[in-house]
Each structure stands twice: as structure tokens, then as C-alpha cells.
Amino acid sequence: MIKEKLLSSLAIIVIFEEWIWDSLTLAGQLLSRLLHLEKFDNWLLNASPKMALFTFFIPLIIVTPFNILALFLLTHGAIIEGILLEIVVKLVGTLLIARIFRLVKTALLTFGWFAKIYHTISGILRWAHNVIQHTAIYQRSLVIKAAIKVKIATLLKAYSFSN
């Protein structure tokens, strides 16, 4: 019973991580196209490892003051505002980091310490996926995710034909 609850909790965390990361990566790609950032993307793809590292930390520099503001709001009784600000900041920060990471990953992995952290986190995520992939909640989430993708593709197809 406890094992099932732990596996279900782990499954929910992994599912949430997958959906958020995938969704924000897609949103970053769409924003890049909408904002015509192809030249910037190409520059990032060819950035030196040091420039890639610097660029990777820019989102953290951008969102940190907002994290501090959210904490300030929370500690001064503005609970809803603080939580909402933190959620928005986390989503925007993750979107930026996911987008930049996709472009500079190869350069970042040339740093031994970064490669070690990356491979450790990737290993933990692989382990978590292996542990939960046969749980009912994870299997159900795959069905839901596939249905959502079909609906989105249908909507996008309908939208592209209406223009």
C-alpha cells in the first residue's frame, strides 16, 4: 500500500515534469518563430562554451529579483499575489532555460562539472521513468497526453486552414 502511494506520487511528479518541460520547450520554439529570433538561435547554437554558460545563467539573473519580490509578498501577507507571482516566474524562467538549454547543451556539456550534473540528473530521471512506467496513473497519463496532442493538432490544422 505504501509502495503504491509512493509510486503514484513519483509518477505524478515525473508526469508533471514531462508535461511542463515539453510544453514550455514548444512554447519557446513558437515564441522564437513569432519574434523572428532565428539569428539569435543560430548564434546560440554556435556560441563558445563560456558564452553558452553565460547565456544559460541569464534567465536566472532575470527571474531572481521576481523570486525575491514573491518571497517579500509572501512574508508580508500577500499570499495569493506571492504564490501567483512565483508560479509565473517559475514558468517564464523554465521556458527561457528550456529554450536556451536546447540550443547550448552541446557547448555546456564540454564543462566536466556541468556534464556530471547533467548526467546525474538525467540518470535520476531515467530511473524514475523506469520505476513508474508500468503504474496505472502513468499509463493513463500517456493516454490523456496523446488525446491532448491530437486535439491540439486538430485545432492547429483548423486554424491554419482558416487563415
C-alpha positions as CSV (number, residue, x, y, z in Angstrom):
1,M,0.0,0.0,0.0
2,I,2.7,2.5,0.9
3,K,4.8,1.4,-2.1
4,E,1.8,2.1,-4.4
5,K,1.3,5.5,-2.9
6,L,5.0,6.4,-3.3
7,L,5.0,5.2,-6.9
8,S,1.8,7.2,-7.6
9,S,3.4,10.3,-6.1
10,L,6.6,9.7,-8.1
11,A,4.5,9.2,-11.2
12,I,2.7,12.5,-10.7
13,I,5.9,14.3,-10.2
14,V,7.5,12.8,-13.3
15,I,4.4,13.3,-15.4
16,F,4.2,17.0,-14.3
17,E,7.9,17.5,-15.1
18,E,7.5,15.9,-18.6
19,W,4.4,17.9,-19.4
20,I,5.7,21.3,-18.2
21,W,9.2,20.8,-19.8
22,D,7.7,19.7,-23.1
23,S,5.0,22.4,-23.2
24,L,7.5,25.1,-22.3
25,T,10.0,23.9,-24.8
26,L,7.3,24.0,-27.5
27,A,6.2,27.5,-26.3
28,G,9.8,28.7,-26.6
29,Q,10.1,27.4,-30.1
30,L,6.8,29.1,-31.1
31,L,7.9,32.4,-29.4
32,S,11.2,32.2,-31.2
33,R,9.5,32.0,-34.5
34,L,6.9,34.7,-33.7
35,L,9.7,37.1,-32.6
36,H,11.9,36.2,-35.5
37,L,14.8,35.1,-33.3
38,E,16.4,32.7,-35.8
39,K,19.6,34.7,-36.0
40,F,19.9,34.7,-32.2
41,D,19.1,31.0,-32.1
42,N,21.8,30.3,-34.7
43,W,24.3,32.5,-32.7
44,L,23.5,30.4,-29.6
45,L,23.9,27.2,-31.4
46,N,27.4,28.3,-32.4
47,A,28.4,30.0,-29.1
48,S,31.6,29.2,-27.3
49,P,31.3,27.1,-24.1
50,K,32.0,30.2,-22.0
51,M,29.4,32.3,-23.8
52,A,26.9,29.4,-23.7
53,L,27.4,29.2,-19.9
54,F,26.9,32.9,-19.5
55,T,23.8,32.8,-21.7
56,F,22.4,29.9,-19.8
57,F,22.5,31.8,-16.5
58,I,20.8,35.0,-17.9
59,P,17.3,33.6,-17.2
60,L,18.3,33.1,-13.6
61,I,19.6,36.6,-13.3
62,I,16.3,37.9,-14.8
63,V,14.0,35.9,-12.6
64,T,15.8,36.2,-9.3
65,P,14.5,39.7,-8.4
66,F,11.0,38.5,-9.1
67,N,11.6,35.5,-6.8
68,I,12.7,37.9,-4.1
69,L,9.6,40.0,-4.7
70,A,7.4,36.9,-4.4
71,L,9.1,36.0,-1.1
72,F,8.6,39.6,0.1
73,L,4.9,39.4,-0.8
74,L,4.5,36.1,1.0
75,T,6.2,37.3,4.1
76,H,4.1,40.5,4.2
77,G,0.7,38.7,4.0
78,A,0.1,39.0,0.3
79,I,-0.1,35.2,0.0
80,I,-2.2,34.9,-3.2
81,E,-0.1,37.6,-5.0
82,G,3.1,36.0,-3.9
83,I,2.1,32.5,-5.0
84,L,0.8,33.7,-8.3
85,L,4.0,35.7,-9.0
86,E,6.2,32.7,-8.1
87,I,4.2,30.5,-10.4
88,V,4.5,32.9,-13.3
89,V,8.2,33.5,-12.6
90,K,8.9,29.7,-12.5
91,L,7.0,29.2,-15.8
92,V,8.8,32.0,-17.5
93,G,12.2,31.0,-16.1
94,T,11.7,27.4,-17.1
95,L,10.6,28.4,-20.6
96,L,13.7,30.6,-21.0
97,I,16.0,27.9,-19.5
98,A,14.5,25.1,-21.6
99,R,14.8,27.2,-24.8
100,I,18.4,28.2,-24.1
101,F,19.4,24.8,-22.9
102,R,18.2,23.1,-26.0
103,L,20.4,25.5,-28.1
104,V,23.6,25.4,-25.9
105,K,23.5,21.9,-24.5
106,T,26.4,20.7,-26.6
107,A,28.6,23.6,-25.5
108,L,27.7,23.3,-21.9
109,L,28.5,19.6,-21.8
110,T,32.1,20.4,-22.6
111,F,32.4,21.6,-19.0
112,G,33.2,18.5,-16.9
113,W,31.3,19.7,-13.8
114,F,28.2,20.5,-15.9
115,A,28.3,17.2,-17.7
116,K,28.5,15.4,-14.3
117,I,25.4,17.3,-13.0
118,Y,23.6,16.8,-16.3
119,H,24.2,13.1,-16.4
120,T,23.4,12.7,-12.7
121,I,20.0,14.4,-13.2
122,S,19.4,12.5,-16.4
123,G,20.1,9.2,-14.6
124,I,17.7,10.1,-11.8
125,L,15.0,10.9,-14.3
126,R,15.7,7.7,-16.3
127,W,15.5,5.7,-13.0
128,A,12.2,7.5,-12.1
129,H,10.7,6.7,-15.5
130,N,11.7,3.0,-15.3
131,V,10.2,2.8,-11.8
132,I,6.8,4.3,-12.8
133,Q,6.3,3.4,-16.4
134,H,4.1,0.5,-15.6
135,T,1.9,2.2,-13.0
136,A,-1.7,2.8,-13.8
137,I,-1.5,6.5,-13.3
138,Y,1.4,6.9,-15.7
139,Q,-0.2,4.7,-18.3
140,R,-3.4,6.8,-18.0
141,S,-1.4,10.0,-18.3
142,L,0.1,8.7,-21.6
143,V,-3.4,8.2,-23.0
144,I,-4.5,11.6,-21.9
145,K,-1.3,13.2,-23.3
146,A,-1.9,11.5,-26.6
147,A,-5.5,12.7,-26.7
148,I,-4.5,16.3,-25.9
149,K,-1.9,16.2,-28.7
150,V,-4.5,15.0,-31.2
151,K,-6.9,17.8,-30.1
152,I,-4.1,20.4,-30.4
153,A,-3.1,19.2,-33.8
154,T,-6.7,19.3,-35.0
155,L,-7.1,22.8,-33.7
156,L,-3.8,24.0,-35.3
157,K,-4.8,22.4,-38.6
158,A,-8.2,24.0,-38.5
159,Y,-6.6,27.4,-37.6
160,S,-4.1,27.2,-40.4
161,F,-6.8,26.5,-43.0
162,S,-9.0,29.4,-41.8
163,N,-6.3,32.0,-42.4
